Amino acid sequence: MGLIPAAGGTQRLSQVVGIGRAKELMLGGGIWSAEDALRFGLVSEVVPSDTLLACAQKWGERIGQRDPLALRLAKRAIDFRTSYNLESGMEAVTEALLYELKERK
């Protein structure tokens, strides 16, 4: 189709799997098995298809038991970061916390 991953997909993929693997996948049109995706860090778990729904529900239940504020802060800190150094990560966490505290008032 002549398309590349949009919405930062090229950067995100290379940050997760490394530049070489990202180029292999995007430039070479590689197709990874589930085991490859797991080994390269693209997915966190591989399960048989007949247990997929139960596994997803288990993850959802586990996340659903967590503190909503802590989840929002963690998601915001991850999503807001613009670079991958400690200083900007700490700034993102501080911004997220201040935002959430202001929202609760």
N, C-alpha and C positions, 0 to 999 in steps of 0.2 A: 504494500500500500504506500510505501515511501514515507512513513510517519516515524517519529521518534516519541519516546515516553514524554508526556506533557506534564505540566504542573510540578516541575521540579523532579520528575521521575529519573532523569539522567543523573542528577546529583545525589538523590536519595539512594538509588541503586548502587552507585559507586561507593557511597559511604558505608553501606551495609556489607556488600560482598567484595569490595576492593575494585580499584580501577581496572585491573587486568580482567577480572571475571565479568565486570559490567561491559567492557568492550567485547569480550567473547560473546556475551549474550546479545547485545544490541547491534554490534557491527557484523558479527558472524551469523546472526540469526539462529544462534544455538537454542536448543530445547533441552531443558534440564528435567531430570526425573525428580520425583518427590525426595528421594534420598540425597540427590545432589543439592537441592534447595535447602534441605536440612543441614547438610555438611557445610555449605557455604554461608549459613546464617540467614538465609532469606525467609525461612519459616522456623517456628520454634518447636513444632511437633508434627509428626506424620502418623496418621492412624488409618486403619482399614476403613474403606468406604461404609461398611455396614455399622461401624461404631462412630462415624463422624458426627451425627446429630447429637448423640448422647455426650460425646466429648465436648462439643460446642456448648451444650446446655450446662455441663459441669463448669466450664470456664465462666459462662455468664453468671451462674449462681455464685461462684467464688468472688467474682468482681462485684456482684450485687450486694455482698455482705460487707464490703469495704466502706469506710467513711466517705460520704459523698464529697465533702470539702477536700479531703486528702486526694481523692481521685481527680477532682477538677484542678487542683494545684499541680499535681503531677502532669496531667495532660497539657495544661497551659505552659508549664515550664518546658516540656518537650517540644510542643508546637511553636513556641515563641522564639526558641533559640535561633540565632542567625548565623552563628559560627560554632565551631566545636572545640572551644577552649574553655578552661575552667572559669575564667572571669566572666565571659558572656553567659555561661550557664548559670552562674550565681546571680547575675543581673536579672536573668529571666525568671528565676525562682522568686527573687525579691519583688519584681513587678507583678508576678502572678499572685503572690500573697497580698500585696497592697490592694490589688484589684478586687480580690475576693473579700477582703475585709471591708472595703468600701461598699461592695454589693450587699453585704449582710446588714449594713446600717439602715 
